[in-house]
Amino acid sequence: MTREEFLDVRNHGFARVAVVIPRVHLGKPFENVHAHLEELESVYRQGAMYALAPELGLTGYSCGDLFHSQALLGEALDALKLFLDKTAGWNMLISVGLPLQIRGLLFNCAITILRGKILAVVPKAYPPNYREFYEGRHFASAAEALTTSVRLSNQDVPFGTDILICARNIPNFILHTDICEDLWVPIPPGTRAALAGATILANLSASNVTIGKYEYREVLACASSGRNNAVQM
């Protein structure tokens, strides 16, 4: 083993993971794709094996009733195709967020991708509809889903909250994704996933800011990591 190989943490059973925060272009999916690619390329060049992007990142979180616009939903799908093409040569797992209309219902989804292939689509299990949130106006919950697979970008993809992704080249790397409020409920989907063997619990989040939320979210993440014996990100 060369000195450079020895100093690479990936050769010692570790996996470098990253969280990216791209600049938001509200209601402009193609501009959001380019913003995502800029941040993702940076962490990819630094050796990240998995990168997590924000909830509804390809449209922006606060689109409001624009989420009912077929123009926005269609453009988000076209932007996703561009994103798949641009990342097809990257050996890095990526989770991104966007709204998806499936069998007449609109879901807030996390999509996990590797080398231009979609591995899983995970709908938000618990869309909040209290205080500063109004997601029930736009999104269905995972429990309302009418299917366990979707056809997306000419690919048949598993759809649900109980999907685990194993990285064959990374020992003990078993990924589960959920979205924002899912981490705040009494029994998060990630906890069930950890009981099933998940070691990386990724939570796509982009909720609006209220006093004290940032600190409380840090506590939630630390508690989830310790309680589930897993990486919470």
N, C-alpha and C positions, 0 to 999 in steps of 0.2 A: 504494500500500500504506500502510495506517495504521500509526501507531507500534506499536499493540498487535499487529497482524499481523506487523510486522517483528521484534518481540521474541519471537514464537512460533517455537520451534526447528523445529516441523513444517513451516514454510514455507521452510526452508533445507536440505531434504533429509535431516533427521534424524528419527528415530523414537524417541519416549520409551517405554521399556519398564519393567516393574516386576515385582518378586518380592514376593508377599504371604505372610505367615505367620499364618494365622488361629488362634484358640484352638481346641484339639482337644477334642471331646466324644466319647469313645471309644464306638463302637457306636451312635451316635445321629445318623444321616444328616441329619435335618431340622435339628437344632441346628447341625450342621456347615455346612449350607447357609447358615443365617443368619449364622454367623461369617464365612464366605467373603464373603458379600454386603457385610458391614460393611467389610471390608478392601478389597474390590474397588471399591466405590463411592468410597472415599477416593482411590484412585489414578486412577480414571476422571475424577473431578472435577479432578484435577491434570494431566490431559491425556495419560495413558498410552494408547498405541495397542495394546499387548499386555501382558497380565498373566499371570504364571506362579504357579500354586498348588502345594501339596505333593503328593507321591505318596500315593495312597490317602486323600486329604484328606476325602472325603465320608463315610468310615467311621472314619478313624483308622488309622494304620499297624499298631499292635500289638494287633489284635483276636485274633490267634492262631487257635484252632480255631473261633471264631465266624465265620470266613470260609467255613466249611462250612454255615453256617446259611442256609436258604432265606429265613427271615424277614428277616435282615440284608440279603441280596442283593436281595430284593424291595423292601425299604424304600429301599435305595440308588438303585434305579431310579426309584422314586416321587420321591425327593428330587431326582434329576437333572431330572425333568420340571418341578419347582418352580423349580429353578435356571434352566432354559431360559426359563421364563415371566418370571422376574424380571429377566433380562438381555436380553430381546428388544429393548428400546429403546436398548441401549448400542452405540455404534459402536466397540467394542473387542474385539479377539481375546482369548480367555481359554482357558487350558489347565488342566483340573482332573483329579484322580486318583480313581479308584474301582475296585472289583473288578467284573468282568463275567463272567458264565457264558455261554459261546458254544459251541454244539454239544457240550455235555457236559463241556467243559473250563473251568476258572476261570483268568482272566487278570488280572494287575495292569495296569491300562490308564491311558493318558493320553487325555483327550478334549478336542479343541480346538473352540471354539464361537465363533460370531459372530452377533449379533442373534437369538439363540434357535435358530439352526440349527447342527447338528453337522457339522463339516467333515471330521473324521478321528478314528478310534479307533486308537491305537497301543499294542500290547501290549509288556510288558517283555521284552526279548530274552534277558537273562541273569539270571534270579532266583537270588540267592546262596543257598548252603546250606552255609556253613562258619562256624566261630567263633561270633559272636553271631547269625548269621542262620539261619533255618529256613524259608525261603520255599518250598523244594521240597515241603514237606508240604502246601502249600495251592495253589500256583500252577503252571500250565504255562508253558513258555517259548514265545516267538513262533514258534520253529521247529516246534512241535507243532500250530500252527493248521491247521484244516481248511477255511478259507475266506478270501477276500480282501475280503469285504464283510459287513456286519452290518445287521440291521434294528433300529433303536433309536429309541424315542420317535417311532414312525411315520415314520422317515426311513431311507432306504438310504444307508449310510455306508461309505466305504473303510476297510479294516482291514488293518494291516500296519506294518512298520518302515521302509518305503521311500517314505513319503508326504511330499511337499513342499507347503507352502501359500504361495501368492504373494498379497501384498496389492496389489491394483491401484492403490490410492490412495497407496501408499508406495513410491517408487522403490527397487529393489534389496532389498526386504524379502522374503526367502524363508525360511520357517520350517520347521524340523524338530524333532520332539520325541522324546526317549527318557527312560528312567527309571533313576535312581540308579545301580545297579551297571553299567548299560550304558556309563557314562563311564569305568569302572575297568578294562575289559577291554583287551587289546592293540590291537585294532582296533575302536573304538567305532562303533555305527551312525551317530553324528553325523559321523564322519570320512568315511564313505562318502557321507553326505548332502552334506557340504561339497564333495566331488569332483564331485557332481552339480549344484552351484550354490547350496546353502543358505548363507545369510549370518547367520541367527539359529539357534543351536543351544541348545534349551531342554531342561534336564534336571530333571524332577520328582524331588525327593529328600526323604526323611523318615526316613532310617535312624537307628537308635539310636546313642547317644553312647558312644564309647570314646576313651581318651586318644590325642591326636594326630590323630584323624580329621578334625577341622575344618580344621586347617592343611594336611593332605595334600590335602583336597578343594579347597582354594583353589589349591594348586599344580596340580592336575589341570585345573581350570577355566582358569587362566591359560595353561597349556601348550596346551590344546585351542584356545583362542582364537588364540594366536599361530601354532600349527602349521596351523590350518585357515583362517586369515585370515577369521575370523568372530567374531561376538559369542557367547560361551558364557555361559549364565545358568542 
